[in-house]
Amino acid sequence: MRDFLHRLLERLHSKARPLSRNKHFHAFSGESRGVLRIDRHLRDLENDLELLRARGERPRLRALPDGGVQLVLAHPALALVRTATLNREEVALLARHPAGAWALGEPAPAGQASAAEKA
């Protein structure tokens, strides 16, 4: 079952061939409803990382057991920080996004350059 959930998350998060939540609503019942939450979490995190990348501020990273990562992101306008804890599968999905790869200290995915790098 875990493999199914992982493939569902990859397909939902894919920009090339995304899975429609409305058209495939039957796939998101029971245990797989958590995949929607994870997808929203990763997309929101990617947006925050893109803003940090534009300002040139790196998030703090802390490696966790089993390949997980904890990211600490400072908010630009408020005196607060956001802490995101990701497991190994979520880290792999985040690394596919250019801002995610930048935050994790990995080379950007092939063929994906940000608008800042193109300018």
PyRosetta script that sets phi, psi and omega in degrees:
from pyrosetta import init, pose_from_sequence

init()
pose = pose_from_sequence("MRDFLHRLLERLHSKARPLSRNKHFHAFSGESRGVLRIDRHLRDLENDLELLRARGERPRLRALPDGGVQLVLAHPALALVRTATLNREEVALLARHPAGAWALGEPAPAGQASAAEKA")
pose.set_psi(1, -37.0)
pose.set_omega(1, -178.8)
pose.set_phi(2, -61.2)
pose.set_psi(2, -37.6)
pose.set_omega(2, 178.9)
pose.set_phi(3, -63.6)
pose.set_psi(3, -40.6)
pose.set_omega(3, 177.7)
pose.set_phi(4, -61.1)
pose.set_psi(4, -44.8)
pose.set_omega(4, -179.5)
pose.set_phi(5, -64.2)
pose.set_psi(5, -38.9)
pose.set_omega(5, 178.9)
pose.set_phi(6, -64.8)
pose.set_psi(6, -44.5)
pose.set_omega(6, 178.8)
pose.set_phi(7, -66.0)
pose.set_psi(7, -36.7)
pose.set_omega(7, 177.7)
pose.set_phi(8, -64.2)
pose.set_psi(8, -42.2)
pose.set_omega(8, 177.8)
pose.set_phi(9, -65.0)
pose.set_psi(9, -43.3)
pose.set_omega(9, 177.9)
pose.set_phi(10, -60.2)
pose.set_psi(10, -43.9)
pose.set_omega(10, -178.6)
pose.set_phi(11, -68.3)
pose.set_psi(11, -39.7)
pose.set_omega(11, 179.3)
pose.set_phi(12, -66.9)
pose.set_psi(12, -36.2)
pose.set_omega(12, -176.2)
pose.set_phi(13, -86.4)
pose.set_psi(13, -10.9)
pose.set_omega(13, -178.1)
pose.set_phi(14, -69.3)
pose.set_psi(14, 132.4)
pose.set_omega(14, 176.8)
pose.set_phi(15, -84.8)
pose.set_psi(15, -27.1)
pose.set_omega(15, -177.5)
pose.set_phi(16, -70.6)
pose.set_psi(16, -43.9)
pose.set_omega(16, -178.1)
pose.set_phi(17, -141.0)
pose.set_psi(17, 71.9)
pose.set_omega(17, -175.6)
pose.set_phi(18, -70.6)
pose.set_psi(18, 153.1)
pose.set_omega(18, 177.8)
pose.set_phi(19, -93.0)
pose.set_psi(19, 125.0)
pose.set_omega(19, -179.1)
pose.set_phi(20, -75.6)
pose.set_psi(20, 125.7)
pose.set_omega(20, 178.1)
pose.set_phi(21, -67.8)
pose.set_psi(21, -31.4)
pose.set_omega(21, -179.4)
pose.set_phi(22, -76.8)
pose.set_psi(22, -43.6)
pose.set_omega(22, -177.1)
pose.set_phi(23, -72.1)
pose.set_psi(23, -31.7)
pose.set_omega(23, -176.7)
pose.set_phi(24, -113.4)
pose.set_psi(24, 40.4)
pose.set_omega(24, -176.5)
pose.set_phi(25, -59.5)
pose.set_psi(25, -28.9)
pose.set_omega(25, -179.1)
pose.set_phi(26, -65.7)
pose.set_psi(26, -22.7)
pose.set_omega(26, 180.0)
pose.set_phi(27, -76.9)
pose.set_psi(27, -16.4)
pose.set_omega(27, -175.2)
pose.set_phi(28, -107.5)
pose.set_psi(28, 49.5)
pose.set_omega(28, 176.0)
pose.set_phi(29, -116.3)
pose.set_psi(29, 154.2)
pose.set_omega(29, 178.1)
pose.set_phi(30, 68.2)
pose.set_psi(30, -129.9)
pose.set_omega(30, -175.4)
pose.set_phi(31, -65.7)
pose.set_psi(31, -27.6)
pose.set_omega(31, -176.1)
pose.set_phi(32, -78.5)
pose.set_psi(32, -4.4)
pose.set_omega(32, 174.8)
pose.set_phi(33, -64.2)
pose.set_psi(33, -27.3)
pose.set_omega(33, 177.4)
pose.set_phi(34, -63.9)
pose.set_psi(34, -24.0)
pose.set_omega(34, 178.7)
pose.set_phi(35, -64.1)
pose.set_psi(35, -37.7)
pose.set_omega(35, 177.7)
pose.set_phi(36, -62.3)
pose.set_psi(36, -41.6)
pose.set_omega(36, 179.1)
pose.set_phi(37, -64.1)
pose.set_psi(37, -44.3)
pose.set_omega(37, -179.9)
pose.set_phi(38, -63.4)
pose.set_psi(38, -41.7)
pose.set_omega(38, 179.6)
pose.set_phi(39, -62.6)
pose.set_psi(39, -45.4)
pose.set_omega(39, 178.0)
pose.set_phi(40, -61.9)
pose.set_psi(40, -40.8)
pose.set_omega(40, 179.3)
pose.set_phi(41, -61.6)
pose.set_psi(41, -45.8)
pose.set_omega(41, -179.3)
pose.set_phi(42, -66.8)
pose.set_psi(42, -41.0)
pose.set_omega(42, 179.2)
pose.set_phi(43, -64.4)
pose.set_psi(43, -41.6)
pose.set_omega(43, 178.1)
pose.set_phi(44, -65.0)
pose.set_psi(44, -41.7)
pose.set_omega(44, 178.6)
pose.set_phi(45, -64.1)
pose.set_psi(45, -40.3)
pose.set_omega(45, 177.2)
pose.set_phi(46, -61.6)
pose.set_psi(46, -40.6)
pose.set_omega(46, 177.8)
pose.set_phi(47, -63.7)
pose.set_psi(47, -44.4)
pose.set_omega(47, 178.4)
pose.set_phi(48, -62.9)
pose.set_psi(48, -40.9)
pose.set_omega(48, 179.2)
pose.set_phi(49, -67.2)
pose.set_psi(49, -34.9)
pose.set_omega(49, 177.7)
pose.set_phi(50, -64.1)
pose.set_psi(50, -39.2)
pose.set_omega(50, 176.8)
pose.set_phi(51, -66.2)
pose.set_psi(51, -42.2)
pose.set_omega(51, 177.1)
pose.set_phi(52, -63.1)
pose.set_psi(52, -40.3)
pose.set_omega(52, -179.6)
pose.set_phi(53, -63.6)
pose.set_psi(53, -39.8)
pose.set_omega(53, 179.0)
pose.set_phi(54, -64.8)
pose.set_psi(54, -33.1)
pose.set_omega(54, 178.4)
pose.set_phi(55, -85.1)
pose.set_psi(55, -11.7)
pose.set_omega(55, 179.6)
pose.set_phi(56, 80.0)
pose.set_psi(56, 22.3)
pose.set_omega(56, 179.0)
pose.set_phi(57, -106.0)
pose.set_psi(57, 120.5)
pose.set_omega(57, 177.9)
pose.set_phi(58, -84.1)
pose.set_psi(58, 142.7)
pose.set_omega(58, 173.9)
pose.set_phi(59, -75.8)
pose.set_psi(59, 157.8)
pose.set_omega(59, 174.4)
pose.set_phi(60, -80.2)
pose.set_psi(60, 140.1)
pose.set_omega(60, -179.4)
pose.set_phi(61, -118.3)
pose.set_psi(61, 144.3)
pose.set_omega(61, 172.6)
pose.set_phi(62, -138.7)
pose.set_psi(62, 122.2)
pose.set_omega(62, 179.7)
pose.set_phi(63, -73.0)
pose.set_psi(63, 139.8)
pose.set_omega(63, 178.4)
pose.set_phi(64, -114.9)
pose.set_psi(64, 162.9)
pose.set_omega(64, 177.6)
pose.set_phi(65, -61.1)
pose.set_psi(65, 155.6)
pose.set_omega(65, 178.2)
pose.set_phi(66, 63.9)
pose.set_psi(66, 26.4)
pose.set_omega(66, 175.1)
pose.set_phi(67, 84.8)
pose.set_psi(67, 6.1)
pose.set_omega(67, 178.5)
pose.set_phi(68, -78.4)
pose.set_psi(68, 167.1)
pose.set_omega(68, -178.6)
pose.set_phi(69, -141.8)
pose.set_psi(69, 145.3)
pose.set_omega(69, 171.3)
pose.set_phi(70, -114.9)
pose.set_psi(70, 124.2)
pose.set_omega(70, 179.6)
pose.set_phi(71, -107.3)
pose.set_psi(71, 135.0)
pose.set_omega(71, 176.3)
pose.set_phi(72, -119.5)
pose.set_psi(72, 115.2)
pose.set_omega(72, -176.2)
pose.set_phi(73, -113.0)
pose.set_psi(73, 129.8)
pose.set_omega(73, 177.5)
pose.set_phi(74, -83.7)
pose.set_psi(74, 138.8)
pose.set_omega(74, 177.4)
pose.set_phi(75, -81.1)
pose.set_psi(75, 137.9)
pose.set_omega(75, -175.1)
pose.set_phi(76, -70.6)
pose.set_psi(76, -33.8)
pose.set_omega(76, -173.8)
pose.set_phi(77, -105.6)
pose.set_psi(77, -24.9)
pose.set_omega(77, -176.9)
pose.set_phi(78, -110.6)
pose.set_psi(78, 157.7)
pose.set_omega(78, 178.8)
pose.set_phi(79, -87.9)
pose.set_psi(79, 67.6)
pose.set_omega(79, 177.6)
pose.set_phi(80, -148.2)
pose.set_psi(80, 164.5)
pose.set_omega(80, 177.4)
pose.set_phi(81, -127.6)
pose.set_psi(81, 154.0)
pose.set_omega(81, 176.0)
pose.set_phi(82, -110.9)
pose.set_psi(82, 130.3)
pose.set_omega(82, 177.3)
pose.set_phi(83, -112.3)
pose.set_psi(83, 125.1)
pose.set_omega(83, 179.1)
pose.set_phi(84, -120.4)
pose.set_psi(84, 126.3)
pose.set_omega(84, 177.7)
pose.set_phi(85, -109.0)
pose.set_psi(85, 122.6)
pose.set_omega(85, -176.2)
pose.set_phi(86, -120.1)
pose.set_psi(86, 143.4)
pose.set_omega(86, 174.3)
pose.set_phi(87, -87.4)
pose.set_psi(87, -179.5)
pose.set_omega(87, -174.1)
pose.set_phi(88, -59.7)
pose.set_psi(88, -42.8)
pose.set_omega(88, -178.9)
pose.set_phi(89, -66.7)
pose.set_psi(89, -39.9)
pose.set_omega(89, 179.5)
pose.set_phi(90, -68.6)
pose.set_psi(90, -35.8)
pose.set_omega(90, 176.4)
pose.set_phi(91, -63.0)
pose.set_psi(91, -41.6)
pose.set_omega(91, 179.2)
pose.set_phi(92, -62.9)
pose.set_psi(92, -40.3)
pose.set_omega(92, 177.8)
pose.set_phi(93, -69.0)
pose.set_psi(93, -39.5)
pose.set_omega(93, 179.1)
pose.set_phi(94, -66.1)
pose.set_psi(94, -34.5)
pose.set_omega(94, -179.1)
pose.set_phi(95, -67.5)
pose.set_psi(95, -17.1)
pose.set_omega(95, 177.7)
pose.set_phi(96, -74.7)
pose.set_psi(96, -23.1)
pose.set_omega(96, 179.0)
pose.set_phi(97, -85.2)
pose.set_psi(97, 139.3)
pose.set_omega(97, -177.7)
pose.set_phi(98, -57.2)
pose.set_psi(98, -41.8)
pose.set_omega(98, 179.4)
pose.set_phi(99, -70.1)
pose.set_psi(99, -33.6)
pose.set_omega(99, 177.3)
pose.set_phi(100, -67.1)
pose.set_psi(100, -42.5)
pose.set_omega(100, 177.9)
pose.set_phi(101, -64.2)
pose.set_psi(101, -39.6)
pose.set_omega(101, 177.7)
pose.set_phi(102, -61.9)
pose.set_psi(102, -45.7)
pose.set_omega(102, -178.4)
pose.set_phi(103, -65.8)
pose.set_psi(103, -35.0)
pose.set_omega(103, -179.1)
pose.set_phi(104, -83.0)
pose.set_psi(104, -7.1)
pose.set_omega(104, 178.6)
pose.set_phi(105, 79.1)
pose.set_psi(105, 23.1)
pose.set_omega(105, 178.8)
pose.set_phi(106, -103.8)
pose.set_psi(106, 157.9)
pose.set_omega(106, 175.8)
pose.set_phi(107, -64.7)
pose.set_psi(107, 148.6)
pose.set_omega(107, -179.4)
pose.set_phi(108, -62.6)
pose.set_psi(108, 145.8)
pose.set_omega(108, 177.4)
pose.set_phi(109, -58.1)
pose.set_psi(109, 146.1)
pose.set_omega(109, -177.1)
pose.set_phi(110, -61.3)
pose.set_psi(110, 134.8)
pose.set_omega(110, 177.4)
pose.set_phi(111, 79.7)
pose.set_psi(111, 3.6)
pose.set_omega(111, -179.1)
pose.set_phi(112, -123.3)
pose.set_psi(112, 103.6)
pose.set_omega(112, 176.5)
pose.set_phi(113, -114.4)
pose.set_psi(113, 143.8)
pose.set_omega(113, -179.2)
pose.set_phi(114, -77.4)
pose.set_psi(114, 167.8)
pose.set_omega(114, 178.7)
pose.set_phi(115, -63.2)
pose.set_psi(115, -33.7)
pose.set_omega(115, 179.8)
pose.set_phi(116, -66.7)
pose.set_psi(116, -35.7)
pose.set_omega(116, -179.4)
pose.set_phi(117, -75.1)
pose.set_psi(117, -29.7)
pose.set_omega(117, -179.3)
pose.set_phi(118, -75.3)
pose.set_psi(118, -27.3)
pose.set_omega(118, -176.9)
pose.set_phi(119, -78.4)
pose.dump_pdb("model.pdb")
